Amino acid sequence: MRRKFRVVGVGGTFDELHKGHKALLERAFEVGDKVWIGLTTDEFAAKLGKKHKVSPYHVRLDMLRRFLKERGLFHRAEIMPLNDPCGPAATSPEIEAIVVSRETEAGAYKINLHRMKRGLPPIRVIVIDMVPAEDQVPISTTRIKRGEIDRWGRLLIRR
């Protein structure tokens, strides 16, 4: 089945691989034949100023691989270490689109600025809304690590 784009990029820390991450990844596979997944390295994740401790790269990589295999998507994915906010999306002529969340949308437009400076065409930016938890607040790894919600957005702490 031919999808809209040959190569789509998506990137993230993908810590506590949750329902929001899965929605982002699934959208990338809906629109792309091949999906390049940039997984933040431990060094880059440390620079992002997360409000929680980030699981080691190999743990996040294993979770991501397991998810892709369970969904039958692994053969269409290429997972690569992400050492900066732009990754190969800023330099590769192969990438035609990028899938981002509302939270990271601005970064996609910065990638297009870098591409234009290099004489590359802009990539299509596909934005998905943040996935809400039961309380309608977006699911996030920070909330999961605080014990507020689980990976599916179910409330663990009732207010």
PASEBA-1860 file (N, C-alpha, C; in nm, 3 decimals):
! residues 159
1> MRRKFRVV> 0.085/-0.119/0.000/0.000/0.000/0.000/0.089/0.125/0.000 ~ 0.068/0.212/-0.096/0.145/0.336/-0.105/0.082/0.439/-0.014 ~ 0.163/0.492/0.076/0.116/0.597/0.164/0.150/0.733/0.102 ~ 0.115/0.837/0.169/0.132/0.973/0.115/0.279/1.011/0.096 ~ 0.366/0.966/0.188/0.508/1.003/0.183/0.595/0.879/0.185 ~ 0.709/0.887/0.117/0.803/0.774/0.119/0.874/0.764/0.254 ~ 0.926/0.879/0.303/0.998/0.879/0.431/0.943/0.990/0.520 ~ 0.905/0.951/0.641/0.852/1.044/0.740/0.942/1.038/0.863
9> GVGGTFDE> 0.968/1.152/0.923/1.047/1.157/1.044/0.961/1.183/1.166 ~ 1.007/1.132/1.278/0.944/1.158/1.408/1.054/1.144/1.511 ~ 1.049/1.223/1.614/1.156/1.214/1.714/1.104/1.238/1.853 ~ 1.179/1.188/1.951/1.141/1.210/2.088/1.225/1.129/2.184 ~ 1.197/1.150/2.310/1.265/1.076/2.416/1.196/0.941/2.435 ~ 1.066/0.939/2.415/0.985/0.817/2.424/1.010/0.740/2.554 ~ 1.017/0.816/2.662/1.034/0.756/2.795/0.896/0.716/2.845 ~ 0.886/0.603/2.911/0.756/0.551/2.958/0.659/0.547/2.841
17> LHKGHKAL> 0.700/0.488/2.732/0.623/0.486/2.607/0.473/0.478/2.638 ~ 0.405/0.592/2.621/0.265/0.602/2.662/0.171/0.624/2.543 ~ 0.044/0.634/2.574/-0.061/0.646/2.474/-0.037/0.764/2.378 ~ 0.014/0.875/2.429/0.044/0.990/2.344/0.157/0.961/2.247 ~ 0.263/0.896/2.296/0.373/0.857/2.209/0.324/0.762/2.099 ~ 0.241/0.667/2.141/0.191/0.568/2.047/0.105/0.633/1.938 ~ 0.025/0.732/1.975/-0.057/0.805/1.877/0.033/0.877/1.777 ~ 0.140/0.936/1.825/0.235/1.007/1.739/0.300/0.910/1.640
25> LERAFEVG> 0.349/0.798/1.692/0.414/0.698/1.607/0.315/0.637/1.508 ~ 0.196/0.604/1.554/0.096/0.545/1.464/0.060/0.639/1.350 ~ 0.051/0.768/1.380/0.021/0.866/1.274/0.134/0.869/1.172 ~ 0.258/0.863/1.218/0.371/0.862/1.125/0.364/0.742/1.032 ~ 0.328/0.626/1.084/0.317/0.507/1.000/0.195/0.509/0.910 ~ 0.092/0.584/0.948/-0.025/0.599/0.861/0.009/0.675/0.734 ~ 0.098/0.775/0.746/0.127/0.862/0.632/0.258/0.829/0.561 ~ 0.343/0.748/0.623/0.473/0.721/0.563/0.497/0.574/0.533
33> DKVWIGLT> 0.560/0.549/0.419/0.600/0.412/0.386/0.710/0.366/0.482 ~ 0.806/0.455/0.503/0.919/0.430/0.594/0.918/0.541/0.698 ~ 0.945/0.506/0.824/0.947/0.607/0.930/1.083/0.605/0.998 ~ 1.148/0.719/0.993/1.275/0.737/1.064/1.241/0.790/1.202 ~ 1.279/0.715/1.304/1.249/0.754/1.442/1.378/0.797/1.510 ~ 1.385/0.925/1.544/1.499/0.976/1.619/1.471/0.958/1.768 ~ 1.555/0.880/1.834/1.540/0.855/1.977/1.651/0.931/2.050 ~ 1.613/1.026/2.135/1.713/1.110/2.201/1.813/1.025/2.278
41> TDEFAAKL> 1.939/1.062/2.262/2.045/0.995/2.336/2.037/1.037/2.482 ~ 2.107/0.966/2.566/2.110/1.003/2.708/2.168/1.143/2.726 ~ 2.271/1.174/2.649/2.337/1.305/2.660/2.242/1.418/2.619 ~ 2.172/1.398/2.507/2.079/1.501/2.461/1.960/1.513/2.556 ~ 1.909/1.401/2.604/1.796/1.403/2.698/1.833/1.481/2.823 ~ 1.958/1.467/2.870/2.002/1.539/2.989/1.999/1.691/2.968 ~ 2.021/1.735/2.844/2.023/1.878/2.812/1.882/1.937/2.797 ~ 1.782/1.853/2.788/1.645/1.901/2.763/1.575/1.957/2.887
49> GKKHKVSP> 1.635/1.938/3.003/1.577/1.994/3.125/1.446/1.930/3.166 ~ 1.436/1.800/3.146/1.314/1.729/3.185/1.293/1.741/3.336 ~ 1.168/1.735/3.378/1.135/1.748/3.520/1.143/1.615/3.593 ~ 1.197/1.516/3.527/1.207/1.382/3.585/1.332/1.314/3.531 ~ 1.371/1.207/3.598/1.484/1.127/3.551/1.439/1.050/3.427 ~ 1.522/1.051/3.324/1.490/0.982/3.199/1.553/0.843/3.201 ~ 1.476/0.743/3.162/1.528/0.607/3.153/1.644/0.602/3.054 ~ 1.739/0.512/3.075/1.853/0.500/2.984/1.810/0.469/2.840
57> YHVRLDML> 1.893/0.511/2.747/1.866/0.494/2.604/1.828/0.350/2.571 ~ 1.906/0.254/2.620/1.882/0.113/2.583/1.744/0.065/2.632 ~ 1.697/0.117/2.744/1.565/0.080/2.796/1.457/0.138/2.705 ~ 1.472/0.265/2.668/1.374/0.331/2.581/1.374/0.267/2.442 ~ 1.493/0.230/2.394/1.505/0.164/2.264/1.434/0.028/2.265 ~ 1.453/-0.048/2.371/1.387/-0.179/2.382/1.236/-0.165/2.383 ~ 1.183/-0.066/2.459/1.038/-0.045/2.463/0.984/-0.008/2.324 ~ 1.058/0.079/2.256/1.018/0.124/2.123/1.019/0.007/2.024
65> RRFLKERG> 1.123/-0.072/2.026/1.131/-0.189/1.936/1.017/-0.287/1.964 ~ 0.990/-0.312/2.092/0.884/-0.405/2.129/0.748/-0.355/2.076 ~ 0.720/-0.226/2.095/0.596/-0.167/2.046/0.584/-0.184/1.894 ~ 0.690/-0.152/1.821/0.687/-0.161/1.676/0.668/-0.305/1.628 ~ 0.732/-0.398/1.695/0.716/-0.539/1.659/0.574/-0.587/1.687 ~ 0.519/-0.549/1.802/0.381/-0.587/1.837/0.281/-0.536/1.733 ~ 0.307/-0.419/1.677/0.215/-0.357/1.580/0.247/-0.399/1.436 ~ 0.352/-0.479/1.416/0.391/-0.521/1.282/0.451/-0.408/1.200
73> LFHRAEIM> 0.514/-0.312/1.268/0.569/-0.193/1.201/0.722/-0.190/1.197 ~ 0.784/-0.281/1.267/0.930/-0.276/1.283/1.004/-0.275/1.149 ~ 0.956/-0.349/1.052/1.023/-0.358/0.922/1.015/-0.227/0.843 ~ 0.926/-0.138/0.882/0.913/-0.008/0.815/0.981/0.104/0.891 ~ 1.046/0.071/1.001/1.106/0.173/1.087/1.258/0.169/1.079 ~ 1.315/0.285/1.096/1.460/0.295/1.116/1.478/0.383/1.239 ~ 1.530/0.325/1.346/1.551/0.400/1.470/1.695/0.446/1.473 ~ 1.713/0.575/1.501/1.848/0.632/1.505/1.864/0.722/1.625
81> PLNDPCGP> 1.987/0.728/1.679/2.012/0.818/1.793/1.991/0.964/1.751 ~ 1.926/1.039/1.837/1.901/1.181/1.813/1.986/1.260/1.911 ~ 2.080/1.338/1.857/2.175/1.414/1.940/2.147/1.563/1.945 ~ 2.048/1.608/1.868/2.015/1.751/1.863/1.868/1.766/1.826 ~ 1.814/1.886/1.838/1.670/1.906/1.814/1.624/1.878/1.670 ~ 1.714/1.885/1.575/1.674/1.871/1.434/1.699/1.733/1.376 ~ 1.808/1.671/1.413/1.841/1.540/1.360/1.851/1.541/1.209 ~ 1.833/1.424/1.146/1.847/1.415/1.000/1.738/1.488/0.923
89> AATSPEIE> 1.630/1.527/0.991/1.522/1.600/0.922/1.572/1.732/0.864 ~ 1.675/1.789/0.926/1.727/1.918/0.879/1.822/1.904/0.761 ~ 1.874/1.784/0.740/1.979/1.769/0.639/1.950/1.665/0.532 ~ 1.855/1.577/0.553/1.831/1.469/0.458/1.730/1.506/0.350 ~ 1.768/1.491/0.224/1.671/1.515/0.117/1.565/1.404/0.108 ~ 1.586/1.291/0.177/1.492/1.180/0.172/1.364/1.205/0.252 ~ 1.376/1.278/0.363/1.259/1.301/0.448/1.165/1.399/0.381 ~ 1.038/1.359/0.371/0.938/1.441/0.306/0.841/1.506/0.404
97> AIVVSRET> 0.829/1.447/0.524/0.734/1.499/0.622/0.784/1.465/0.762 ~ 0.729/1.538/0.859/0.760/1.512/0.999/0.629/1.515/1.076 ~ 0.615/1.424/1.169/0.496/1.420/1.254/0.536/1.467/1.392 ~ 0.465/1.566/1.443/0.496/1.625/1.573/0.368/1.644/1.654 ~ 0.384/1.665/1.783/0.270/1.699/1.868/0.258/1.851/1.871 ~ 0.144/1.900/1.917/0.126/2.046/1.931/0.241/2.105/2.013 ~ 0.283/2.031/2.115/0.388/2.077/2.206/0.521/2.100/2.134 ~ 0.548/2.023/2.030/0.678/2.034/1.962/0.667/2.092/1.820
105> EAGAYKIN> 0.551/2.143/1.786/0.526/2.195/1.652/0.627/2.302/1.610 ~ 0.659/2.394/1.699/0.752/2.503/1.666/0.888/2.450/1.620 ~ 0.931/2.340/1.679/1.059/2.280/1.640/1.059/2.233/1.496 ~ 0.945/2.189/1.446/0.936/2.143/1.307/0.958/2.259/1.211 ~ 0.908/2.376/1.246/0.927/2.492/1.159/1.072/2.540/1.162 ~ 1.140/2.521/1.276/1.284/2.552/1.282/1.362/2.457/1.192 ~ 1.319/2.332/1.189/1.383/2.235/1.100/1.370/2.282/0.955 ~ 1.253/2.331/0.918/1.236/2.379/0.781/1.325/2.499/0.750
113> LHRMKRGL> 1.348/2.585/0.849/1.441/2.697/0.828/1.581/2.645/0.799 ~ 1.625/2.545/0.876/1.757/2.484/0.853/1.764/2.421/0.714 ~ 1.657/2.356/0.672/1.653/2.293/0.540/1.666/2.397/0.430 ~ 1.591/2.506/0.444/1.595/2.610/0.341/1.734/2.672/0.330 ~ 1.803/2.690/0.443/1.941/2.742/0.442/2.035/2.649/0.366 ~ 2.002/2.520/0.365/2.084/2.420/0.296/2.037/2.397/0.152 ~ 1.936/2.471/0.110/1.885/2.455/-0.025/1.793/2.335/-0.043 ~ 1.743/2.281/0.068/1.652/2.168/0.062/1.508/2.219/0.068
121> PPIRVIVI> 1.417/2.147/0.006/1.276/2.190/0.015/1.223/2.169/0.157 ~ 1.127/2.249/0.198/1.068/2.228/0.330/0.995/2.094/0.336 ~ 0.989/2.039/0.454/0.914/1.915/0.472/0.774/1.949/0.520 ~ 0.681/1.860/0.494/0.543/1.878/0.538/0.538/1.854/0.688 ~ 0.472/1.941/0.761/0.459/1.929/0.906/0.318/1.879/0.937 ~ 0.312/1.761/0.998/0.185/1.700/1.035/0.176/1.706/1.188 ~ 0.075/1.775/1.238/0.061/1.798/1.381/-0.054/1.716/1.438 ~ -0.027/1.647/1.549/-0.136/1.579/1.618/-0.157/1.650/1.753
129> DMVPAEDQ> -0.279/1.647/1.799/-0.309/1.705/1.929/-0.254/1.616/2.040 ~ -0.228/1.678/2.152/-0.184/1.602/2.269/-0.298/1.509/2.310 ~ -0.263/1.390/2.356/-0.365/1.293/2.398/-0.399/1.319/2.544 ~ -0.527/1.343/2.574/-0.564/1.373/2.712/-0.578/1.248/2.799 ~ -0.548/1.266/2.926/-0.574/1.163/3.026/-0.721/1.172/3.066 ~ -0.763/1.089/3.158/-0.903/1.090/3.205/-0.948/1.227/3.253 ~ -0.855/1.304/3.309/-0.890/1.436/3.362/-0.879/1.547/3.257 ~ -0.861/1.508/3.132/-0.851/1.599/3.017/-0.721/1.681/3.014
137> VPISTTRI> -0.629/1.652/3.103/-0.495/1.713/3.099/-0.409/1.620/3.015 ~ -0.323/1.673/2.926/-0.244/1.585/2.840/-0.162/1.481/2.917 ~ -0.155/1.364/2.857/-0.069/1.257/2.909/0.076/1.301/2.888 ~ 0.158/1.282/2.988/0.300/1.313/2.976/0.380/1.217/3.063 ~ 0.505/1.200/3.025/0.594/1.116/3.104/0.611/1.173/3.244 ~ 0.616/1.304/3.255/0.630/1.367/3.386/0.514/1.326/3.478 ~ 0.393/1.330/3.426/0.276/1.291/3.507/0.281/1.142/3.545 ~ 0.329/1.061/3.454/0.341/0.917/3.481/0.444/0.894/3.591
145> KRGEIDRW> 0.559/0.960/3.579/0.666/0.941/3.677/0.628/0.996/3.814 ~ 0.541/1.096/3.816/0.491/1.149/3.945/0.387/1.057/4.008 ~ 0.340/0.959/3.931/0.238/0.867/3.983/0.097/0.919/3.973 ~ 0.075/1.024/3.892/-0.059/1.081/3.876/-0.147/0.994/3.784 ~ -0.085/0.944/3.675/-0.157/0.866/3.575/-0.073/0.746/3.533 ~ -0.139/0.653/3.463/-0.062/0.543/3.406/-0.035/0.574/3.258 ~ 0.027/0.483/3.188/0.064/0.507/3.047/-0.055/0.521/2.954 ~ -0.172/0.483/3.000/-0.293/0.495/2.919/-0.373/0.619/2.957
153> GRLLIRR> -0.325/0.697/3.055/-0.393/0.818/3.094/-0.498/0.798/3.202 ~ -0.501/0.679/3.261/-0.594/0.655/3.373/-0.540/0.721/3.498 ~ -0.626/0.788/3.572/-0.585/0.857/3.693/-0.548/0.756/3.803 ~ -0.435/0.780/3.865/-0.391/0.698/3.978/-0.409/0.773/4.109 ~ -0.409/0.907/4.098/-0.431/0.993/4.215/-0.560/1.070/4.191 ~ -0.658/1.050/4.274/-0.785/1.123/4.260/-0.776/1.252/4.340 ~ -0.814/1.359/4.277/-0.808/1.491/4.342/-0.943/1.526/4.400
END
